[in-house]
């Protein structure tokens, strides 16, 4: 996600310096040796990494970007991580005179490539307005949902729906096929009825082709499911449907599907059904 996001900032004429844990370059951008070096002359530090531990390391590790923070800088995190941890990161950033926004995205890899991401932002409203030229270079919409961590709270809620909607589709497809229903006719019925969903509409072509190459890797959705369940425990919210979905993801991971798209969970149900 971060690579094409940085590339779109370059295309929009911004001066960009990049750093990645697995060394990569972006055409038109300067490549730094460390996060601290990348942030040294920046006005904005923008992160998009895989998990909470990675955000902490990139910001506050030995060569972390926090070593280069100064008053007036902004740190924006587009990773999907723990809301509780993100609040603590925001406090640590503000101790250095900078400020912090959580800005997870929806739109997947395709959205990152064609600059059609939707940013879900938590933080001070004036900073959202200040960053609008950067948001516009990478996405099609910005939704400011409230103070720090609220962007992440909304993103986890959305990903919870994605996981449940796709699981419902996968179970329905498996049952209908086992009962002898033609797959294509079921797809047509779904798309013509009130159960039509953006998630299902997007995934049907991949299911038809049996193409489970990763748009959203299963391992990352599993990470998000664990974040959702942790947030539920912290806030006293029961998530019984998600607990069941987690079991399917654990079976998929055990079957070696962690690096495939999360849509590959369908094959676990099919195997159990003898399809």
Buried (B, 14 or more C-beta within 10 A) or exposed (E): BBBBBBBBBBBBEBEBBBBBEEEEEBEBBBBBEBBBBBBBEBBBBBBBBBBBEBBBBBBBBEBBBBBBBEEEBBBBBBBBBBBBBBBEBBEBBBEBEBBBBBBBBBBBBEBBBEBBBBBBBBBBEEBBEBBEEBBBBBBBEBEBBEBBBBBBBBBBEBBBEBBBBBBBBBBBBBEBBEEEBEEEEBBEEBEEEEEEBEBBEBBBEBBEEEEBEBBBBBBBBBBBBBBBBBBBEEEEEEBEEBEEBBEBBEBBBEBEBBBBBBBBBBBBBBEEEEE
